[in-house]
Amino acid sequence: MDISQAIAELKKEPGFTENVGMILVHNGVVRGWSRADHADITAIEITPDRAKMQAICEEIEKRPGIFRAVAHANGGLMHPGDDVLFLIVAGDIRENVKPALADLLDRIKSEAVNKREIFG
């Protein structure tokens, strides 16, 4: 996903200028170590559930002040430094947008993306 392009497309949507005062972006990358014990990893295998990701985005968009929630996860074998997860939340004010992005991130990671670390 090209974040700049995705934001440019979002800005073309009807209602954007009337409803959006903030866009927050998350760009998750592959770490070179495991969160569990800081052991070095050589790769991770990502399996996203795109239907579940879309359903979570739709739930987030029902919140007050949220115009759009977008999620994209790369899948397959990935290496440290590779982009894994892109999230965009656009809405009216920071009091609505910041918690929406935090919840979107937490839910996508726990409910819609499977990760297997590869050591070596």
C-alpha positions in Angstrom: 0.0 0.0 0.0 1.2 3.5 -0.9 0.2 5.6 2.1 0.4 8.9 0.2 -1.8 7.5 -2.6 -4.3 6.0 -0.2 -4.6 9.4 1.6 -5.0 11.2 -1.7 -7.8 8.8 -2.7 -9.5 9.3 0.7 -9.4 13.1 0.2 -11.4 12.7 -3.0 -14.3 10.9 -1.3 -17.6 12.9 -1.0 -17.9 14.4 2.5 -14.2 14.4 3.3 -13.8 18.1 3.7 -16.9 18.4 5.7 -16.0 15.6 8.1 -12.3 15.3 8.5 -9.9 17.4 10.5 -7.4 14.7 11.3 -5.8 11.7 9.6 -3.7 9.2 11.7 -1.5 6.6 10.1 0.1 3.5 11.4 3.0 1.7 9.5 4.0 -1.5 11.2 7.3 -3.1 10.2 9.0 -6.4 11.0 11.2 -6.2 14.0 14.5 -8.1 14.1 13.7 -9.6 17.4 10.9 -11.4 19.1 8.6 -9.5 21.5 8.5 -12.5 23.8 12.2 -12.8 24.7 14.1 -10.5 22.3 15.6 -13.5 20.5 16.8 -12.6 17.0 14.4 -13.5 14.2 15.3 -13.9 10.5 11.7 -13.7 9.2 8.0 -13.8 10.0 5.2 -15.4 8.2 2.0 -13.3 8.1 -1.5 -14.6 7.4 -4.0 -11.8 7.3 -7.8 -12.3 7.4 -8.8 -9.6 5.0 -12.6 -10.1 5.6 -12.2 -9.7 9.3 -10.0 -6.6 8.8 -12.7 -5.1 6.7 -15.4 -5.9 9.3 -13.3 -4.3 12.0 -12.8 -1.2 9.9 -16.6 -1.0 9.3 -17.2 -1.2 13.1 -14.7 1.6 13.7 -16.4 3.8 11.1 -19.6 3.6 13.1 -18.0 5.5 15.9 -18.9 9.2 16.4 -16.7 11.5 14.3 -15.0 8.7 12.3 -15.2 9.2 8.5 -13.1 6.3 7.3 -10.9 3.4 8.7 -8.6 1.6 6.2 -6.4 -1.4 6.9 -4.0 -3.3 4.7 -1.7 -6.2 5.8 0.9 -7.7 3.6 1.0 -11.5 3.7 3.6 -14.2 3.3 7.2 -14.4 4.3 8.6 -11.1 5.4 12.0 -10.0 6.8 13.1 -7.4 9.4 12.5 -3.9 8.0 9.6 -5.0 5.7 6.3 -3.2 5.9 3.6 -5.4 7.4 0.5 -3.4 8.4 -0.9 -0.1 7.3 -3.8 1.6 9.0 -5.4 4.9 8.3 -8.1 6.5 10.4 -9.7 9.8 9.3 -12.2 11.7 11.4 -13.2 15.0 12.9 -11.2 15.7 16.1 -8.3 14.1 17.9 -10.5 13.0 20.9 -12.3 10.7 18.4 -9.6 9.8 16.0 -6.8 8.8 18.4 -8.7 6.2 20.4 -10.2 4.8 17.1 -6.7 4.2 15.7 -5.6 2.6 18.9 -8.6 0.3 19.0 -8.3 -0.5 15.3 -4.6 -1.5 15.7 -5.2 -3.6 18.8 -8.2 -5.4 17.2 -6.5 -6.0 13.8 -3.4 -7.4 15.6 -5.4 -9.7 17.9 -8.3 -10.7 15.7 -7.3 -10.5 12.0 -3.5 -11.1 11.6 -1.7 -14.3 12.3 2.1 -14.2 12.7 4.7 -16.9 13.0 8.2 -16.0 13.9 11.1 -17.7 12.2 14.4 -18.0 14.2 17.7 -18.8 12.8 
